[in-house]
């Protein structure tokens, strides 16, 4: 059953164009749609200002001039672009030095056997800051750890994969994902309120608790569902390969990286804790809408850079300033596809905004929802479910959010729900089904890891193992968000 379902999903997904091509097609569709709706004289009243809104025609003289003259500024002014690239500069140094890969090992290697599952899931969730390191380093390491403890290695793969990919949007630290989503959310919210700004830390409190919840849920699914289903593994117990253990120089490198990070944290605290700190708001003294919040991505990037340099100098992976620059350049090389995607995503979002189709659609949809008297929370549940299904076919988190945010954030704002809550709902949906779709880039890699321990394993095998995690993460995350919203707790900073 699972094999047949996955084959159908894979077949349908493979027929979709590349995400970049999709945004090109979406942009072309908006151009012609604007001409059609403009010709139909569609007009609505803005519920907040009572202004009469009509569709702007991109095929008109003004529209063509606007597209040509704003193509560059649409891209350079697109919020997710600069913030992510700045973050990746520091992370690139840390990754190039080997810090990120090495830092993943102690959490797993030195945990007691009773805590192995929890540590694997938890470390997997945190590894989203390390880009692909979680997939290529932590997942096979999880199998080795379970095997060395006499447990089924595929269960170790499943627990780690659940954390790395199923818990991708949760974390205890602010990272590039927060910058991407917040930037797109801000662009969408400004369709309704031009001055609205979604902070990159707007979901921070919620994501911290979600990290703990997903760790507990992932551990429960592994111990109560996956391990009993897999049964005993009859291979001979083996020791972890020596290459997986931390060498003395790696331990020293981690200590020095920690010292460097502590020094940087101390500097930031000196600039933010005092009431007169220069990173506080100059008039209110608050951290809200302060230079600290506005510059948080740069602060985080510098923290990664300092730690990476300290580790690299200690372990000799960084021997001169040339290596530091090379680390940053290497991270930018990996962002080439992202930059191309963001150029066309920026055009689509800007087209959508300029034509006013997004706002007008949201106004009409919100009016329909009000007349139907559907509670906003029920609409939120439907939105999360729809996004989880879309995630089976379009894996890119930024691509999906750039497509969905301009429609759903204005809609929810008009029925009384803030963008931060909608964004949190999106994050839950975007992560929960990553682990059951073959269209996720690393799904095939994980299948190969499983095949190492079970030569008969295939796509259906992995999907059947991961489906309980996907459903549990979806239900747990959605329930937590509904309770959070019900009690009115702040989602973040």
VEXZA-461194 format. One line per field, with one value per residue (C-alpha): residue number from 1; residue in one letter; x, y, z. Coordinates in nm, 4 decimals, m for minus. Example, Ala and Ser with C-alpha at 12.3 -4.5 7.8 and 13.67 -1.06 7.14 Angstrom:
2
n: [1 / 2]
res: [a / s]
east: [1.2300 / 1.3670]
north: [m0.4500 / m0.1060]
up: [0.7800 / 0.7140]
END
This chain:
493
n: [1 / 2 / 3 / 4 / 5 / 6 / 7 / 8 / 9 / 10 / 11 / 12 / 13 / 14 / 15 / 16 / 17 / 18 / 19 / 20 / 21 / 22 / 23 / 24 / 25 / 26 / 27 / 28 / 29 / 30 / 31 / 32 / 33 / 34 / 35 / 36 / 37 / 38 / 39 / 40 / 41 / 42 / 43 / 44 / 45 / 46 / 47 / 48 / 49 / 50 / 51 / 52 / 53 / 54 / 55 / 56 / 57 / 58 / 59 / 60 / 61 / 62 / 63 / 64 / 65 / 66 / 67 / 68 / 69 / 70 / 71 / 72 / 73 / 74 / 75 / 76 / 77 / 78 / 79 / 80 / 81 / 82 / 83 / 84 / 85 / 86 / 87 / 88 / 89 / 90 / 91 / 92 / 93 / 94 / 95 / 96 / 97 / 98 / 99 / 100 / 101 / 102 / 103 / 104 / 105 / 106 / 107 / 108 / 109 / 110 / 111 / 112 / 113 / 114 / 115 / 116 / 117 / 118 / 119 / 120 / 121 / 122 / 123 / 124 / 125 / 126 / 127 / 128 / 129 / 130 / 131 / 132 / 133 / 134 / 135 / 136 / 137 / 138 / 139 / 140 / 141 / 142 / 143 / 144 / 145 / 146 / 147 / 148 / 149 / 150 / 151 / 152 / 153 / 154 / 155 / 156 / 157 / 158 / 159 / 160 / 161 / 162 / 163 / 164 / 165 / 166 / 167 / 168 / 169 / 170 / 171 / 172 / 173 / 174 / 175 / 176 / 177 / 178 / 179 / 180 / 181 / 182 / 183 / 184 / 185 / 186 / 187 / 188 / 189 / 190 / 191 / 192 / 193 / 194 / 195 / 196 / 197 / 198 / 199 / 200 / 201 / 202 / 203 / 204 / 205 / 206 / 207 / 208 / 209 / 210 / 211 / 212 / 213 / 214 / 215 / 216 / 217 / 218 / 219 / 220 / 221 / 222 / 223 / 224 / 225 / 226 / 227 / 228 / 229 / 230 / 231 / 232 / 233 / 234 / 235 / 236 / 237 / 238 / 239 / 240 / 241 / 242 / 243 / 244 / 245 / 246 / 247 / 248 / 249 / 250 / 251 / 252 / 253 / 254 / 255 / 256 / 257 / 258 / 259 / 260 / 261 / 262 / 263 / 264 / 265 / 266 / 267 / 268 / 269 / 270 / 271 / 272 / 273 / 274 / 275 / 276 / 277 / 278 / 279 / 280 / 281 / 282 / 283 / 284 / 285 / 286 / 287 / 288 / 289 / 290 / 291 / 292 / 293 / 294 / 295 / 296 / 297 / 298 / 299 / 300 / 301 / 302 / 303 / 304 / 305 / 306 / 307 / 308 / 309 / 310 / 311 / 312 / 313 / 314 / 315 / 316 / 317 / 318 / 319 / 320 / 321 / 322 / 323 / 324 / 325 / 326 / 327 / 328 / 329 / 330 / 331 / 332 / 333 / 334 / 335 / 336 / 337 / 338 / 339 / 340 / 341 / 342 / 343 / 344 / 345 / 346 / 347 / 348 / 349 / 350 / 351 / 352 / 353 / 354 / 355 / 356 / 357 / 358 / 359 / 360 / 361 / 362 / 363 / 364 / 365 / 366 / 367 / 368 / 369 / 370 / 371 / 372 / 373 / 374 / 375 / 376 / 377 / 378 / 379 / 380 / 381 / 382 / 383 / 384 / 385 / 386 / 387 / 388 / 389 / 390 / 391 / 392 / 393 / 394 / 395 / 396 / 397 / 398 / 399 / 400 / 401 / 402 / 403 / 404 / 405 / 406 / 407 / 408 / 409 / 410 / 411 / 412 / 413 / 414 / 415 / 416 / 417 / 418 / 419 / 420 / 421 / 422 / 423 / 424 / 425 / 426 / 427 / 428 / 429 / 430 / 431 / 432 / 433 / 434 / 435 / 436 / 437 / 438 / 439 / 440 / 441 / 442 / 443 / 444 / 445 / 446 / 447 / 448 / 449 / 450 / 451 / 452 / 453 / 454 / 455 / 456 / 457 / 458 / 459 / 460 / 461 / 462 / 463 / 464 / 465 / 466 / 467 / 468 / 469 / 470 / 471 / 472 / 473 / 474 / 475 / 476 / 477 / 478 / 479 / 480 / 481 / 482 / 483 / 484 / 485 / 486 / 487 / 488 / 489 / 490 / 491 / 492 / 493]
res: [x / x / x / x / x / x / x / x / x / x / x / x / x / x / x / x / x / x / x / x / x / x / x / x / x / x / x / x / x / x / x / x / x / x / x / x / x / x / x / x / x / x / x / x / x / x / x / x / x / x / x / x / x / x / x / x / x / x / x / x / x / x / x / x / x / x / x / x / x / x / x / x / x / x / x / x / x / x / x / x / x / x / x / x / x / x / x / x / x / x / x / x / x / x / x / x / x / x / x / x / x / x / x / x / x / x / x / x / x / x / x / x / x / x / x / x / x / x / x / x / x / x / x / x / x / x / x / x / x / x / x / x / x / x / x / x / x / x / x / x / x / x / x / x / x / x / x / x / x / x / x / x / x / x / x / x / x / x / x / x / x / x / x / x / x / x / x / x / x / x / x / x / x / x / x / x / x / x / x / x / x / x / x / x / x / x / x / x / x / x / x / x / x / x / x / x / x / x / x / x / x / x / x / x / x / x / x / x / x / x / x / x / x / x / x / x / x / x / x / x / x / x / x / x / x / x / x / x / x / x / x / x / x / x / x / x / x / x / x / x / x / x / x / x / x / x / x / x / x / x / x / x / x / x / x / x / x / x / x / x / x / x / x / x / x / x / x / x / x / x / x / x / x / x / x / x / x / x / x / x / x / x / x / x / x / x / x / x / x / x / x / x / x / x / x / x / x / x / x / x / x / x / x / x / x / x / x / x / x / x / x / x / x / x / x / x / x / x / x / x / x / x / x / x / x / x / x / x / x / x / x / x / x / x / x / x / x / x / x / x / x / x / x / x / x / x / x / x / x / x / x / x / x / x / x / x / x / x / x / x / x / x / x / x / x / x / x / x / x / x / x / x / x / x / x / x / x / x / x / x / x / x / x / x / x / x / x / x / x / x / x / x / x / x / x / x / x / x / x / x / x / x / x / x / x / x / x / x / x / x / x / x / x / x / x / x / x / x / x / x / x / x / x / x / x / x / x / x / x / x / x / x / x / x / x / x / x / x / x / x / x / x / x / x / x / x / x / x / x / x / x / x / x / x / x / x / x / x / x / x / x / x / x / x / x / x / x / x / x / x / x / x / x / x / x / x / x / x / x / x / x / x / x / x / x / x / x / x / x / x / x / x / x]
east: [0.0000 / 0.2724 / 0.4832 / 0.1949 / 0.1135 / 0.4760 / 0.5193 / 0.2176 / 0.3510 / 0.6956 / 0.5478 / 0.3334 / 0.6191 / 0.8650 / 0.6254 / 0.6482 / 0.9010 / 1.1957 / 1.0849 / 1.2568 / 1.0647 / 0.7468 / 0.7964 / 0.8642 / 0.5352 / 0.3546 / 0.4861 / 0.3664 / 0.0293 / m0.0025 / 0.0742 / m0.2090 / m0.4416 / m0.3983 / m0.4979 / m0.8047 / m0.9265 / m0.8576 / m1.0765 / m1.3553 / m1.3505 / m1.3209 / m1.3405 / m1.3461 / m1.3426 / m1.0467 / m1.1917 / m0.9450 / m0.9396 / m1.2581 / m1.0460 / m1.1732 / m0.9242 / m0.9013 / m0.6613 / m0.3570 / m0.2839 / 0.0760 / 0.0185 / m0.0699 / 0.1883 / 0.2366 / 0.2601 / 0.5240 / 0.7335 / 0.7034 / 0.8184 / 1.1211 / 1.2331 / 1.1719 / 1.3152 / 1.6459 / 1.4977 / 1.2364 / 1.5247 / 1.7651 / 1.4813 / 1.3395 / 1.3782 / 1.4985 / 1.7916 / 2.0303 / 1.9589 / 2.0218 / 2.3402 / 2.4795 / 2.3979 / 2.5640 / 2.8909 / 2.9483 / 2.8004 / 3.0206 / 3.3337 / 3.2115 / 3.1270 / 3.4517 / 3.6586 / 3.4844 / 3.3281 / 2.9685 / 3.0337 / 3.2544 / 3.0128 / 2.7405 / 2.9418 / 2.9717 / 2.5952 / 2.5640 / 2.8887 / 2.8851 / 2.5177 / 2.4106 / 2.2250 / 1.8964 / 1.9171 / 2.0425 / 1.7089 / 1.6318 / 1.9811 / 1.9600 / 1.6244 / 1.7281 / 2.0644 / 1.8931 / 1.6617 / 1.9539 / 2.1500 / 1.9318 / 2.1777 / 2.4495 / 2.2801 / 2.3479 / 2.5746 / 2.2837 / 2.1943 / 2.5420 / 2.7065 / 2.4505 / 2.2134 / 2.4794 / 2.6364 / 2.2986 / 2.2918 / 2.6440 / 2.5598 / 2.2483 / 2.4361 / 2.7184 / 2.4587 / 2.3057 / 1.9964 / 1.8530 / 2.0603 / 1.7638 / 1.5837 / 1.8822 / 1.8513 / 1.4770 / 1.5128 / 1.7884 / 1.6134 / 1.2972 / 1.4910 / 1.6998 / 1.4157 / 1.0868 / 1.2007 / 1.3681 / 1.1717 / 1.2198 / 1.5373 / 1.6778 / 1.8721 / 1.7800 / 1.9042 / 1.8689 / 1.5256 / 1.3927 / 1.5358 / 1.3874 / 1.0379 / 1.0251 / 1.1349 / 0.8670 / 0.6069 / 0.6940 / 0.6488 / 0.3082 / 0.1890 / 0.2735 / 0.0088 / m0.2378 / m0.0312 / 0.2635 / 0.4533 / 0.4127 / 0.7352 / 0.7709 / 1.0794 / 1.3143 / 1.2627 / 0.8838 / 0.8385 / 1.1343 / 0.9513 / 0.7171 / 0.9970 / 1.1979 / 0.9079 / 0.8309 / 1.1907 / 1.1347 / 0.7942 / 0.9213 / 1.2126 / 0.9709 / 0.7314 / 1.0145 / 1.1553 / 0.8140 / 0.7502 / 1.0956 / 1.0653 / 0.6977 / 0.6315 / 0.9453 / 1.1664 / 0.8886 / 0.7995 / 1.1589 / 1.2259 / 1.5731 / 1.8777 / 2.0834 / 2.4130 / 2.7151 / 2.7572 / 3.0351 / 3.2282 / 3.1950 / 3.4643 / 3.7516 / 3.6947 / 3.3653 / 3.5348 / 3.6616 / 4.0377 / 4.2268 / 4.2813 / 3.9079 / 3.8262 / 4.0695 / 3.9184 / 3.5676 / 3.6862 / 3.8498 / 3.5432 / 3.3299 / 3.5591 / 3.5432 / 3.1651 / 3.1394 / 3.3521 / 3.1260 / 2.8127 / 2.9635 / 3.0231 / 2.6635 / 2.5285 / 2.7282 / 2.5585 / 2.2058 / 2.1628 / 2.2302 / 1.9302 / 2.1543 / 2.2972 / 2.3631 / 2.1774 / 1.8535 / 1.5887 / 1.7297 / 1.3995 / 1.2177 / 1.5176 / 1.3352 / 1.4799 / 1.1670 / 1.2267 / 1.5776 / 1.9135 / 1.9681 / 1.6658 / 1.7403 / 2.1025 / 2.0442 / 2.1390 / 2.4744 / 2.5315 / 2.4626 / 2.6797 / 2.9716 / 2.9234 / 2.9515 / 3.2541 / 3.4405 / 3.3725 / 3.4680 / 3.7940 / 3.8865 / 3.8182 / 3.9937 / 4.3084 / 4.3282 / 4.2774 / 4.4807 / 4.1862 / 4.2257 / 4.5864 / 4.5484 / 4.2996 / 4.2754 / 4.1055 / 3.8543 / 3.7679 / 3.7525 / 3.5042 / 3.2769 / 3.3145 / 3.2307 / 2.9079 / 2.8133 / 2.8726 / 2.6142 / 2.3690 / 2.3772 / 2.0542 / 1.8895 / 1.9845 / 1.8432 / 1.5241 / 1.4882 / 1.5208 / 1.2120 / 1.0310 / 1.0890 / 0.9390 / 0.6336 / 0.5762 / 0.6274 / 0.3933 / 0.1355 / 0.1685 / 0.1648 / m0.1433 / m0.3297 / m0.4708 / m0.3429 / m0.5094 / m0.8340 / m0.8463 / m0.7828 / m1.0589 / m1.3086 / m1.2041 / m1.2130 / m1.5637 / m1.6738 / m1.5208 / m1.6897 / m2.0256 / m1.9685 / m1.8809 / m1.5899 / m1.3695 / m1.0228 / m0.8620 / m1.0482 / m0.9260 / m0.5739 / m0.6038 / m0.7176 / m0.4262 / m0.1722 / m0.3188 / m0.3171 / 0.0436 / 0.1516 / 0.0032 / 0.1646 / 0.4966 / 0.4807 / 0.5235 / 0.7223 / 1.0063 / 1.1615 / 1.0446 / 1.1184 / 0.9577 / 0.6337 / 0.6156 / 0.6854 / 0.3862 / 0.1482 / 0.2294 / 0.0993 / m0.2411 / m0.2828 / m0.1171 / m0.3417 / m0.6421 / m0.5703 / m0.4935 / m0.8370 / m1.0071 / m0.8091 / m0.5046 / m0.1515 / 0.1153 / 0.3382 / 0.0783 / 0.0257 / 0.4012 / 0.4267 / 0.1522 / 0.3388 / 0.6594 / 0.4815 / 0.3305 / 0.6469 / 0.8566 / 0.6228 / 0.5897 / 0.9525 / 1.0334 / 0.7776 / 0.8222 / 1.0746 / 1.0900 / 1.2905 / 1.6496 / 1.8037 / 1.5305 / 1.7238 / 2.0406 / 1.8619 / 1.7228 / 2.0841 / 2.1761 / 1.8867 / 1.9844 / 2.3252 / 2.1573 / 1.8681 / 1.9445 / 1.5740 / 1.4797 / 1.3387 / 1.1401 / 0.8323 / 1.0361 / 1.1590 / 0.8219 / 0.6430 / 0.8969 / 0.8756 / 0.4991 / 0.4290 / 0.6784 / 0.5168 / 0.1661 / 0.2802 / 0.4856 / 0.1947 / m0.0592 / 0.1751 / 0.2846 / m0.0670 / m0.2053 / 0.0696 / 0.0030 / m0.3719 / m0.3153 / m0.0574 / m0.3006 / m0.5885 / m0.3984 / m0.2581 / 0.1073 / 0.3609 / 0.5115 / 0.8448 / 1.0239]
north: [0.0000 / 0.2478 / 0.1435 / 0.2102 / 0.5469 / 0.6602 / 0.5543 / 0.7656 / 1.0646 / 1.0245 / 0.9939 / 1.3050 / 1.4998 / 1.4163 / 1.5719 / 1.9081 / 2.1584 / 2.2845 / 2.5269 / 2.8129 / 2.7267 / 2.7153 / 3.0760 / 3.1811 / 3.0186 / 3.1691 / 3.5153 / 3.4741 / 3.3554 / 3.6638 / 3.8907 / 3.7491 / 3.7097 / 4.0779 / 4.1706 / 3.9460 / 4.0640 / 4.4270 / 4.3885 / 4.2461 / 4.5634 / 4.3668 / 4.6094 / 4.5522 / 4.7751 / 4.7514 / 4.6541 / 4.8682 / 5.1876 / 5.1618 / 5.2408 / 5.1048 / 4.8511 / 4.7438 / 4.5131 / 4.6771 / 4.5438 / 4.4286 / 4.4193 / 4.7880 / 5.0542 / 5.1388 / 4.7714 / 4.6905 / 4.9920 / 4.8938 / 4.5343 / 4.6463 / 4.9223 / 4.7296 / 4.3863 / 4.4593 / 4.6359 / 4.3614 / 4.1170 / 4.3261 / 4.4475 / 4.0992 / 4.0465 / 3.6828 / 3.7381 / 3.9588 / 3.8135 / 3.4557 / 3.5381 / 3.7282 / 3.4367 / 3.1894 / 3.3842 / 3.3010 / 2.9525 / 2.8872 / 2.9536 / 2.7221 / 2.4486 / 2.4847 / 2.4574 / 2.1313 / 2.2774 / 2.1958 / 1.8320 / 1.7806 / 1.9537 / 1.7025 / 1.4054 / 1.4583 / 1.4804 / 1.1323 / 0.9585 / 1.0272 / 0.9734 / 0.6758 / 0.3990 / 0.4924 / 0.8405 / 0.7469 / 0.7870 / 1.1228 / 1.2516 / 1.1410 / 1.3115 / 1.6237 / 1.6531 / 1.5965 / 1.8901 / 2.1157 / 2.0082 / 2.2191 / 2.5001 / 2.2895 / 2.2702 / 1.9235 / 1.8018 / 1.6400 / 1.4278 / 1.3194 / 1.2882 / 1.2474 / 0.9938 / 0.7267 / 0.8039 / 0.7343 / 0.3901 / 0.3159 / 0.4270 / 0.2082 / m0.0887 / m0.0482 / m0.0466 / m0.3707 / m0.2013 / m0.2044 / 0.0343 / 0.1238 / 0.2488 / 0.4771 / 0.6008 / 0.6580 / 0.8519 / 1.0718 / 1.1289 / 1.2265 / 1.4915 / 1.6213 / 1.6527 / 1.6145 / 1.8672 / 2.0959 / 2.4085 / 2.3690 / 2.4698 / 2.6322 / 2.8852 / 3.1433 / 3.0388 / 3.0966 / 2.9303 / 3.1979 / 3.4713 / 3.3244 / 3.2756 / 3.6053 / 3.7960 / 3.6401 / 3.6845 / 4.0534 / 4.0994 / 3.9292 / 4.1151 / 4.4484 / 4.3780 / 4.4653 / 4.6835 / 4.8510 / 4.9090 / 4.5555 / 4.3692 / 4.0044 / 3.9551 / 3.6657 / 3.5731 / 3.5963 / 3.2197 / 3.1652 / 3.0775 / 2.8432 / 2.6716 / 2.6119 / 2.4284 / 2.2523 / 2.1259 / 1.9642 / 1.8264 / 1.6752 / 1.5199 / 1.3477 / 1.2452 / 1.1199 / 0.9173 / 0.7654 / 0.6709 / 0.5130 / 0.3099 / 0.2124 / 0.1859 / 0.1596 / m0.0692 / m0.3251 / m0.3244 / m0.3778 / m0.6529 / m0.7771 / m0.7136 / m1.0302 / m0.8922 / m0.9159 / m0.6245 / m0.3936 / m0.1082 / 0.2432 / 0.3098 / 0.5116 / 0.7873 / 0.8657 / 0.9346 / 1.2782 / 1.3123 / 1.5147 / 1.7966 / 1.8015 / 1.8226 / 2.1101 / 2.2754 / 2.2494 / 2.3998 / 2.6921 / 2.7405 / 2.7475 / 3.0049 / 3.2213 / 3.2002 / 3.2849 / 3.5955 / 3.7078 / 3.6382 / 3.8452 / 4.1347 / 4.1164 / 4.1021 / 4.4146 / 4.5901 / 4.4708 / 4.4024 / 4.7552 / 4.9882 / 5.2258 / 4.9499 / 5.0752 / 4.7813 / 4.8719 / 5.0977 / 5.4534 / 5.6014 / 5.3265 / 5.1277 / 4.8101 / 4.5163 / 4.5082 / 4.6748 / 4.7532 / 4.7467 / 4.4102 / 4.2534 / 4.4245 / 4.3100 / 3.9654 / 3.7830 / 3.9630 / 3.8949 / 3.5242 / 3.5133 / 3.6695 / 3.4145 / 3.1274 / 3.2911 / 3.3410 / 2.9835 / 2.8441 / 3.0377 / 2.9329 / 2.5684 / 2.5861 / 2.7519 / 2.4889 / 2.1908 / 2.3461 / 2.3362 / 2.7151 / 2.8245 / 3.1765 / 3.4435 / 3.2786 / 2.9774 / 3.2025 / 3.3699 / 3.0337 / 2.9126 / 3.2083 / 3.1619 / 2.7923 / 2.8745 / 3.1232 / 2.8589 / 2.6365 / 2.9282 / 2.9667 / 2.7746 / 2.9639 / 3.3013 / 3.2061 / 3.0785 / 3.3945 / 3.6213 / 3.4731 / 3.4292 / 3.7996 / 3.8887 / 3.6733 / 3.8207 / 4.1737 / 4.1135 / 3.9725 / 4.2769 / 4.5431 / 4.4019 / 4.3982 / 4.0563 / 3.9136 / 4.1769 / 4.1651 / 3.7846 / 3.7900 / 4.0468 / 3.8392 / 3.5126 / 3.6688 / 3.7977 / 3.4486 / 3.2972 / 3.5567 / 3.4811 / 3.1090 / 3.1810 / 2.9368 / 2.9863 / 3.1173 / 2.8232 / 2.5794 / 2.7730 / 2.7490 / 2.3707 / 2.3446 / 2.5651 / 2.3467 / 2.0303 / 2.1729 / 2.2894 / 1.9462 / 1.7907 / 2.0520 / 1.9724 / 1.6216 / 1.7713 / 2.0916 / 2.0360 / 2.3828 / 2.5608 / 2.9070 / 2.8302 / 2.7096 / 2.9984 / 3.2546 / 3.1056 / 3.0613 / 3.3589 / 3.6372 / 3.4672 / 3.3227 / 3.5845 / 3.8678 / 3.6352 / 3.5471 / 3.9091 / 4.0070 / 3.7484 / 3.8532 / 3.6228 / 3.7594 / 3.6621 / 3.5116 / 3.2442 / 3.1641 / 3.1350 / 2.8980 / 2.6832 / 2.6760 / 2.5629 / 2.2680 / 2.1575 / 2.2160 / 1.9868 / 1.7051 / 1.5463 / 1.5925 / 1.2424 / 1.0568 / 1.2145 / 1.0833 / 1.4356 / 1.5501 / 1.5674 / 1.3494 / 1.0856 / 0.8667 / 0.9095 / 0.7874 / 0.4923 / 0.4041 / 0.4175 / 0.1817 / m0.0484 / m0.0961 / m0.2796 / m0.4323 / m0.5202 / m0.5658 / m0.2169 / 0.0374 / 0.3615 / 0.1931 / 0.0537 / 0.3938 / 0.5608 / 0.2980 / 0.3442 / 0.7240 / 0.7625 / 0.7308 / 1.0120 / 1.2329 / 1.1871 / 1.2251 / 1.5377 / 1.6896 / 1.6209 / 1.7229 / 2.0464 / 2.1463 / 2.0711 / 2.2736 / 2.5718 / 2.5594 / 2.5473 / 2.8251 / 3.0426 / 2.9536 / 3.0711 / 3.3766 / 3.3055 / 3.5103 / 3.3044 / 3.4816 / 3.8122]
up: [0.0000 / 0.0995 / m0.2024 / m0.4428 / m0.2834 / m0.2903 / m0.6509 / m0.7489 / m0.5572 / m0.7127 / m1.0623 / m1.0149 / m0.8582 / m1.1348 / m1.3855 / m1.2110 / m1.3505 / m1.1465 / m0.8671 / m1.0516 / m1.3668 / m1.1625 / m1.0523 / m1.4099 / m1.5101 / m1.2108 / m1.3050 / m1.6631 / m1.5339 / m1.3098 / m1.6074 / m1.8171 / m1.5192 / m1.4343 / m1.7889 / m1.7720 / m1.4308 / m1.5195 / m1.8274 / m1.6108 / m1.3935 / m1.0691 / m0.7758 / m0.3974 / m0.0904 / 0.1458 / 0.4874 / 0.6799 / 0.4735 / 0.2621 / m0.0439 / m0.3750 / m0.5068 / m0.8710 / m1.0540 / m1.2112 / m1.5588 / m1.6099 / m1.9866 / m1.9938 / m2.0766 / m1.7080 / m1.6182 / m1.8801 / m1.7798 / m1.4124 / m1.4764 / m1.6769 / m1.4422 / m1.1185 / m1.2065 / m1.0302 / m0.7282 / m0.6895 / m0.6445 / m0.4369 / m0.2157 / m0.1605 / 0.2147 / 0.2236 / m0.0130 / 0.1853 / 0.5288 / 0.4201 / 0.2307 / 0.5305 / 0.7618 / 0.5257 / 0.5316 / 0.8979 / 0.8742 / 0.5703 / 0.7769 / 1.0535 / 0.8024 / 0.6072 / 0.9253 / 1.0179 / 1.3323 / 1.2463 / 1.1609 / 1.4644 / 1.7013 / 1.6117 / 1.7341 / 2.1143 / 2.1652 / 2.0178 / 2.1030 / 2.4771 / 2.5603 / 2.7710 / 2.5878 / 2.7573 / 2.6120 / 2.2668 / 2.0907 / 2.2491 / 2.1762 / 1.8130 / 1.7554 / 1.9460 / 1.7715 / 1.4391 / 1.5030 / 1.5958 / 1.2876 / 1.0560 / 1.1323 / 0.9697 / 0.6293 / 0.4816 / 0.7633 / 0.9459 / 0.6440 / 0.5392 / 0.8828 / 1.1591 / 0.9980 / 0.9235 / 1.2608 / 1.4239 / 1.2632 / 1.3864 / 1.7393 / 1.7566 / 1.6127 / 1.8641 / 2.1430 / 2.0149 / 1.8761 / 1.5249 / 1.3094 / 1.0873 / 1.3992 / 1.4556 / 1.0980 / 1.1417 / 1.4686 / 1.3284 / 0.9969 / 1.1854 / 1.3754 / 1.0851 / 0.8331 / 1.0203 / 1.2796 / 1.0276 / 1.1202 / 1.4957 / 1.6769 / 1.9881 / 1.7825 / 1.5215 / 1.1788 / 0.8052 / 0.7950 / 1.0318 / 0.8115 / 0.4945 / 0.6337 / 0.8214 / 0.5132 / 0.2953 / 0.5719 / 0.5974 / 0.2227 / 0.2423 / 0.5541 / 0.3946 / 0.1314 / 0.4086 / 0.6434 / 0.4639 / 0.7893 / 0.9257 / 0.9978 / 1.0988 / 1.3147 / 1.2445 / 1.6116 / 1.5894 / 1.6390 / 1.8718 / 2.1962 / 2.0139 / 1.8216 / 2.1408 / 2.3021 / 1.9741 / 1.9725 / 2.3113 / 2.2094 / 1.8831 / 2.0695 / 2.3078 / 2.0296 / 1.8075 / 2.0959 / 2.1722 / 1.8080 / 1.7808 / 2.1009 / 2.0814 / 1.7073 / 1.4948 / 1.7037 / 1.7732 / 1.4028 / 1.2920 / 1.5446 / 1.6305 / 1.4174 / 1.3922 / 1.2718 / 1.4970 / 1.7354 / 1.6157 / 1.7650 / 1.6289 / 1.3740 / 1.5131 / 1.2569 / 1.4304 / 1.7634 / 1.8569 / 1.8417 / 2.0999 / 1.8519 / 1.7733 / 2.1442 / 2.1831 / 1.8772 / 2.0222 / 2.3522 / 2.1758 / 1.9559 / 2.2704 / 2.4322 / 2.1214 / 2.1142 / 2.4856 / 2.4327 / 2.1488 / 2.3564 / 2.6400 / 2.3994 / 2.2717 / 2.6289 / 2.7160 / 2.4251 / 2.5062 / 2.8812 / 3.0164 / 2.9827 / 2.7877 / 2.5662 / 2.2143 / 2.0616 / 2.2402 / 2.0894 / 2.1186 / 2.2393 / 2.4319 / 2.5516 / 2.4484 / 2.2582 / 2.0416 / 1.7031 / 1.8270 / 1.6473 / 1.8186 / 1.6471 / 1.3157 / 1.3243 / 1.4736 / 1.1536 / 1.1400 / 1.5115 / 1.4608 / 1.1509 / 1.3376 / 1.6170 / 1.3694 / 1.2067 / 1.5355 / 1.6468 / 1.3068 / 1.2941 / 1.6492 / 1.5653 / 1.2302 / 1.3649 / 1.6402 / 1.4081 / 1.1228 / 0.8806 / 0.8682 / 0.8262 / 0.6896 / 0.5960 / 0.2538 / 0.4110 / 0.5854 / 0.2570 / 0.0827 / 0.3436 / 0.2731 / m0.1007 / m0.0712 / 0.1125 / m0.1579 / m0.4256 / m0.2582 / m0.2665 / m0.6463 / m0.6979 / m0.4130 / m0.5640 / m0.9037 / m0.7406 / m0.5312 / m0.8381 / m0.9989 / m0.6670 / m0.6017 / m0.9398 / m0.8726 / m0.5247 / m0.6567 / m0.9513 / m0.7129 / m0.4888 / m0.7650 / m0.9390 / m0.6030 / m0.6914 / m0.3618 / m0.1463 / m0.3421 / m0.3326 / 0.0406 / 0.0933 / m0.1029 / 0.0647 / 0.4105 / 0.3431 / 0.2379 / 0.5516 / 0.7701 / 0.6124 / 0.6667 / 1.0302 / 1.0266 / 1.3358 / 1.2469 / 1.4265 / 1.2007 / 0.8970 / 1.0405 / 1.0725 / 0.7103 / 0.6014 / 0.7859 / 0.6333 / 0.2803 / 0.3186 / 0.4412 / 0.1265 / m0.1015 / 0.0685 / m0.0785 / m0.4262 / m0.3682 / m0.1234 / m0.1058 / 0.2101 / 0.0712 / m0.2655 / m0.1068 / 0.1383 / m0.1351 / m0.3165 / m0.0213 / 0.2010 / m0.0300 / m0.0328 / 0.3151 / 0.5369 / 0.4091 / 0.4334 / 0.7969 / 0.8843 / 0.7576 / 0.9800 / 1.2856 / 1.2973 / 1.3001 / 1.0419 / 1.3095 / 1.3906 / 1.0229 / 0.9740 / 1.2725 / 1.1197 / 0.7908 / 0.9612 / 1.1204 / 0.7901 / 0.5890 / 0.8103 / 0.9041 / 0.5589 / 0.4482 / 0.5674 / 0.3536 / 0.0112 / m0.2429 / m0.3839 / m0.0821 / m0.2206 / 0.0517 / 0.0590 / m0.1850 / 0.0216 / 0.3333 / 0.1360 / 0.0534 / 0.4237 / 0.5025 / 0.2161 / 0.3783 / 0.6671 / 0.4712 / 0.1102 / 0.0326 / 0.1492 / m0.0964 / m0.1053 / 0.0378 / 0.3260 / 0.4347 / 0.3783 / 0.5887 / 0.8695 / 0.8597 / 0.8190 / 1.1963 / 1.2597 / 0.9943 / 1.1344 / 1.4960 / 1.4263 / 1.2341 / 1.5105 / 1.7932 / 1.6267 / 1.5253 / 1.8716 / 2.0366 / 1.8103 / 1.8764 / 2.2527 / 2.2263 / 2.0342 / 2.2671 / 2.5756 / 2.3959 / 2.4686 / 2.2682 / 1.9851 / 1.9947 / 2.0157]
END
